Amino acid sequence: MIDFRSTRLLRSFAGAALAAAVQLAWAHPTYTIDATPLDSLLQSPAGLNKRGWVAENVDSDDADGGGYRCTRSACVRIPALPNTSGATGVKASAIDELGVVVGESPAGSVAHAFRFDGTTVEDLGALAAGGYSAAYASNKLGQVVGSSRDAGGNDMPFVWQAGVMTPLPTLGGDWGTALAINEAGVIAGSAMTADGEYHAVTYRDGRIKDLGVLPGGYIAAARSINRHGQVVGESSTDGMFKTRAFIYEKGQMREMPALPDTRDGRAYSINDSGWAVGSALVHGKGVRGFAFDGASTFDLNDALSPADRKHWMIEAAYAINAKGQILVSARDRTQFGYRVLVLSPQ
């Protein structure tokens, strides 16, 4: 015999659960869009600071190609290092809270890491004479991190400060890179182990810590670290053929909740509130930019107005600042190019 009272009770619970799920789905902010002042459909994002200033690149070999530092009102093209003609080979990687942009620039026959304060571009050198280097992040302490070729021909992580570039250790292998640094000087990146795996790592005072990989994988990279020591990045989970975004906190790496039907995912940035952003390859939808609020993940395209969704397709989110603003790469559906946009929560 069917107990209709139990059935009504189950329906009540189901209705409440559905209502809660709908409410949760719409609990995320909606975003307005601002394009940077740079007029190009070949843009790629590099970094965002709390002032809303942006580092970006124009991916072209013509006269406008190269790296840029953009305030809300104007963009300045980053000059190449001395003894280099043109600036088309300059690539910006990040911008810190002081507005300093770092990246790599042609320097004679090789590329060198640079820092640009809006006026002057500085050559950071390399670990070995004639070697290349690239800078990936900096902080308010004047520290810069990146990768450089050493005297043995190996690409090694470094930290640069006050004119001195210092190599960082690996996990026993002959490769490593430093990709992020927080305001306390803690560094995040990736390093090779003695048996040929690549693990996510952090550095504190020059000492390396192995964050490992997600279960089933052997390649991982830590791409961002906040002041609390939370780290995000990506790790393979099936050899090297399946990649998932991860968050490392409280001594443990775990897979970040993914968008439905995600085939591949990467997290690029985390702010001090624990919000993270990245990109995911979603079956049937293509590449989508996402945000993670510490508990759940949502497609940033779903957080735009209907008019903005018709105009833009957000394919990757590269940075999130203290205000919750998000730097994204968006495909312009009307002109078939790519623009750098800043999303601001409402």
C-alpha positions in Angstrom: 0.0 0.0 0.0 1.2 3.4 -0.9 1.6 5.8 2.0 0.4 9.1 0.4 1.5 11.1 3.5 5.1 9.7 3.0 4.8 10.5 -0.7 3.7 14.1 0.0 6.6 14.4 2.5 9.1 13.2 0.0 7.7 15.6 -2.6 8.0 18.4 -0.1 11.6 17.5 0.6 12.3 17.2 -3.1 10.7 20.6 -3.8 12.7 22.2 -1.0 15.9 20.6 -2.3 15.2 21.8 -5.8 14.4 25.3 -4.6 17.6 25.3 -2.6 19.6 24.1 -5.7 18.0 26.9 -7.8 18.8 29.5 -5.2 22.4 28.2 -5.0 22.7 28.3 -8.7 21.7 31.9 -8.8 23.6 32.9 -5.7 26.7 33.9 -7.7 27.2 37.5 -8.8 26.4 38.8 -12.2 29.2 40.7 -14.0 29.5 43.8 -16.1 32.1 44.0 -18.8 34.8 46.5 -19.5 37.2 46.2 -22.4 40.7 47.6 -22.0 41.6 50.8 -24.0 43.7 48.8 -26.4 42.1 48.5 -29.9 42.9 45.1 -31.3 41.2 41.8 -31.9 44.4 39.8 -31.3 44.6 40.3 -27.5 45.6 37.9 -24.8 45.5 38.6 -21.1 48.5 38.4 -18.8 47.6 39.9 -15.4 45.3 42.0 -13.3 46.0 44.0 -10.1 43.6 45.4 -7.4 43.5 48.8 -9.1 42.0 47.1 -12.2 45.2 47.7 -14.2 46.0 45.0 -16.8 49.0 43.4 -18.4 48.2 42.0 -21.8 49.7 41.1 -25.2 48.8 41.7 -28.8 49.7 38.5 -30.6 50.9 39.9 -33.8 54.2 40.5 -35.6 53.1 43.8 -37.0 53.9 47.3 -35.5 51.3 46.9 -32.7 52.5 43.5 -31.5 54.0 43.0 -28.1 53.3 43.5 -24.4 51.2 46.4 -22.9 50.5 47.9 -19.5 47.0 49.3 -19.3 45.4 51.5 -16.7 41.7 52.1 -16.9 42.2 55.0 -19.3 45.3 54.3 -21.4 47.7 51.6 -22.5 51.5 51.9 -22.8 53.4 49.6 -25.0 56.3 48.0 -23.1 59.6 48.8 -24.8 62.1 46.0 -25.7 65.3 45.8 -23.8 68.3 47.9 -25.0 70.1 46.7 -28.2 66.9 45.3 -29.6 65.1 46.7 -32.5 61.3 47.0 -32.2 59.1 45.6 -29.5 57.1 42.8 -31.2 58.9 40.1 -29.3 58.1 41.5 -25.9 55.7 39.4 -23.9 54.0 40.5 -20.6 53.3 37.7 -18.0 51.9 39.5 -15.0 51.3 42.8 -13.2 51.7 43.3 -9.4 49.9 45.6 -7.0 52.4 48.4 -7.6 51.7 48.3 -11.4 55.0 46.6 -12.3 54.8 44.4 -15.3 57.1 41.4 -15.8 57.7 39.2 -18.7 60.3 38.4 -21.4 61.9 40.5 -24.1 64.4 40.0 -26.9 67.9 40.8 -25.6 70.3 40.4 -28.5 70.2 36.7 -29.6 68.2 35.4 -26.6 65.2 36.5 -24.5 65.7 37.9 -21.0 63.3 38.5 -18.1 62.3 42.1 -17.6 60.4 44.3 -15.1 58.7 47.5 -16.3 57.5 50.1 -13.9 55.6 52.2 -16.5 58.6 54.2 -17.5 61.7 52.1 -17.5 62.3 48.5 -18.6 65.0 46.6 -16.6 66.9 43.6 -17.8 67.0 40.9 -15.1 69.7 38.9 -16.7 70.0 35.1 -16.7 71.5 32.4 -14.5 74.3 31.8 -17.0 76.0 34.0 -19.6 74.2 33.6 -22.9 71.2 31.9 -21.3 67.6 32.9 -21.7 65.3 33.8 -18.9 61.6 34.7 -18.5 59.7 36.3 -15.6 56.3 35.1 -14.6 55.3 37.0 -11.5 56.4 39.7 -9.0 55.3 41.3 -5.7 55.5 44.5 -3.7 58.8 43.5 -2.1 60.4 43.8 -5.5 60.9 40.1 -5.9 60.5 38.5 -9.3 60.2 34.8 -10.2 60.5 32.8 -13.3 62.7 30.4 -15.2 66.2 30.6 -16.7 68.7 28.4 -18.4 71.7 27.6 -16.2 75.3 26.8 -17.1 74.4 23.1 -17.6 71.7 23.9 -20.2 68.8 23.2 -17.8 65.8 25.3 -17.3 65.7 26.2 -13.6 63.4 28.3 -11.4 64.7 31.5 -10.0 63.9 34.4 -7.7 65.3 37.8 -8.5 65.7 40.7 -6.0 67.8 43.9 -6.0 69.8 42.9 -9.1 70.6 39.4 -8.0 69.1 36.3 -9.6 69.2 33.2 -7.4 68.4 29.7 -8.6 65.8 27.6 -6.7 66.0 23.9 -6.1 64.1 21.1 -7.9 62.9 17.8 -6.5 66.0 16.0 -7.8 65.4 16.5 -11.5 67.0 18.9 -14.0 64.0 21.2 -14.7 61.8 23.6 -12.8 59.9 26.9 -13.0 58.6 29.5 -10.6 55.2 30.8 -11.7 53.7 32.8 -8.8 54.7 34.7 -5.7 52.6 36.1 -2.9 53.2 39.3 -0.9 55.1 37.3 1.9 57.6 36.0 -0.7 56.2 32.4 -0.8 56.7 31.1 -4.4 54.7 28.5 -6.3 55.6 26.5 -9.4 56.6 23.1 -10.7 59.7 21.0 -10.4 61.0 17.7 -11.8 61.6 14.7 -9.5 64.5 12.4 -9.7 62.3 9.8 -11.5 61.0 12.1 -14.1 57.7 13.3 -12.7 56.7 16.9 -12.6 55.1 18.0 -9.3 53.5 21.2 -8.0 55.8 22.9 -5.5 56.1 25.9 -3.3 59.2 27.7 -1.9 59.7 29.5 1.4 63.0 31.1 2.1 64.6 29.0 -0.7 63.3 25.7 0.7 61.2 23.5 -1.6 58.0 21.8 -0.6 56.5 19.0 -2.7 52.7 19.5 -3.2 52.5 16.4 -5.3 50.0 15.5 -8.0 46.4 14.4 -8.1 45.8 10.6 -7.9 46.7 8.9 -11.2 48.8 11.7 -12.5 52.4 12.6 -12.8 52.5 16.2 -14.1 51.3 19.2 -12.0 52.0 22.9 -11.8 51.1 25.4 -9.1 50.1 28.7 -10.9 48.9 31.0 -8.1 49.2 31.4 -4.3 47.4 33.7 -2.0 48.4 35.2 1.3 46.9 32.3 3.2 49.0 29.8 1.3 46.1 28.4 -0.7 47.5 27.2 -4.1 45.7 26.5 -7.4 46.9 25.0 -10.6 46.5 21.9 -12.7 47.4 18.2 -12.5 47.1 15.3 -14.8 44.9 12.5 -13.4 45.3 9.8 -16.1 48.9 9.8 -17.0 49.3 12.9 -19.1 46.1 12.7 -21.0 43.5 14.1 -18.6 44.1 17.4 -16.7 42.1 18.8 -13.8 42.2 22.0 -11.8 43.3 21.6 -8.2 43.3 23.5 -5.0 45.9 22.9 -2.3 45.0 23.9 1.2 45.5 22.6 4.8 48.3 20.3 3.6 46.2 18.5 0.9 45.8 18.7 -2.8 42.3 18.0 -4.0 40.5 18.3 -7.3 38.5 21.5 -7.7 34.8 21.0 -8.5 34.5 21.1 -12.3 31.8 22.3 -14.7 29.5 19.5 -15.9 31.1 17.3 -18.6 34.5 18.9 -18.2 37.2 17.0 -20.3 40.1 19.2 -19.2 40.6 21.9 -16.7 43.1 24.4 -15.3 43.1 27.0 -12.6 45.2 30.1 -13.1 44.6 32.4 -10.2 43.3 32.6 -6.6 42.6 35.7 -4.5 42.8 36.2 -0.8 39.1 35.4 -0.4 39.7 31.9 -1.8 37.9 32.6 -5.1 39.7 31.0 -8.1 39.4 31.2 -11.8 40.5 29.2 -14.8 39.4 27.5 -18.0 37.8 24.1 -18.9 37.2 22.2 -22.0 33.5 21.2 -21.8 32.0 18.5 -23.9 29.6 19.9 -26.5 30.4 23.5 -25.5 34.1 24.1 -26.1 36.4 26.0 -23.9 34.8 28.0 -21.1 36.1 30.3 -18.4 35.0 29.4 -14.9 35.1 30.8 -11.4 35.2 28.8 -8.1 33.8 30.4 -4.9 35.5 27.9 -2.5 32.6 25.5 -2.6 31.2 25.3 -6.2 32.2 26.2 -9.7 30.2 28.1 -12.3 30.5 29.1 -16.0 31.3 32.8 -16.2 29.3 33.0 -19.4 26.2 32.2 -17.4 26.9 35.2 -15.2 26.7 37.7 -18.0 23.6 39.6 -19.2 21.8 38.2 -22.2 23.1 41.0 -24.4 26.7 40.4 -23.3 26.3 36.6 -23.9 25.3 37.3 -27.5 28.4 39.5 -28.0 31.1 37.5 -26.1 32.1 34.0 -25.4 34.5 33.8 -22.4 37.0 31.0 -23.0 39.4 31.5 -20.2 39.8 33.4 -16.9 43.4 34.3 -16.1 43.3 36.4 -12.9 41.0 37.5 -10.1 41.9 40.4 -7.8 40.9 41.4 -4.3 37.8 43.1 -5.5 36.5 40.0 -7.3 37.2 41.5 -10.7 38.2 38.8 -13.2 40.5 39.1 -16.2 39.3 37.0 -19.1 40.0 36.2 -22.7 36.8 36.5 -24.7 35.9 35.7 -28.3 34.1 38.5 -30.0 31.1 36.8 -31.8 30.5 39.8 -34.0 34.1 40.4 -35.3 35.7 37.0 -34.9 38.6 38.1 -32.8 39.8 37.9 -29.2 39.7 40.7 -26.6 40.9 41.1 -23.1 38.0 42.0 -20.8 37.6 42.8 -17.1 34.5 41.4 -15.4 33.3 43.3 -12.4 30.8 41.7 -9.9 27.5 43.4 -9.3 
